[in-house]
């Protein structure tokens, strides 16, 4: 149970690749973060890919699920609603600064020690950092669960987003016409099939880069020449795949030094 008088709470847990956490919610707002590994997080009708340099803000009472796209070392903060009125009322994906990263790790390690003044100050600084953290535009809209055809197609793309498979191929397997599915994409997801698949490809690419796969291998698995893939990645995310690899590798190395043992936590 949460202590209503506390400034916050923290949890450190480790997960294997492929593990899933079923849909659930929390009484407090959650900062979902991993010092190593990549998570696929679904919140309502949106999905986020969360590598180590990003985190998800999930407001109190918001249902969400998590799929570990690689082995994950998770560090989460839980913040009472009285402290988070200045944060977005919808879920956000934001960039994690070096300071915010170290604060999250430190709080997860320090939680349970009897130095309330120290933790209180740390949580206040976390709230300031969250308010000023740059937000990421990489959101993947998800279909309504009630439309089985569109949901079936989207899940198939997530499993294999290669451009080697055409829209017609996916539509045939989903049991609907291209025209019908094109209309549903625009109505429910606000974009066309090609743009939506590109968002999924970027998510998958980031998870594979974080695992150390070569850029050329990732490009070919998604149906691209390496140069075309690098151009697409740079246009969407503002950096080449190699730059992303360098930052994530550094994050993983730093995480080894600041890794905390998993601790029990009651939601």
Buried (B, 14 or more C-beta within 10 A) or exposed (E): EBEEEBBBBBBBBBBEBEEEBEEEBBEBBBBBBBBBBBBBBBBEEBBBBBBBBBBBBBBBEBEBBBBBBBBBBBBBBBBBEEBBEEBBEEBBBBEBBEEBBEBBBBBBBBBEEEEEEEBEEBBEBBBBBBEEBEEBEBBBBBBEEEBEBBBBBBEBBBEEBBEEBEBEEBBEEBEBEBEBBBEBBEEBBEBEBEEBBBBBBBBBBBBBBBBEBEBBEBBBBBBBEBEEBBEBBBEBBEEBBEEBBEBBBEBBEBBEEBBBEBEEBEE
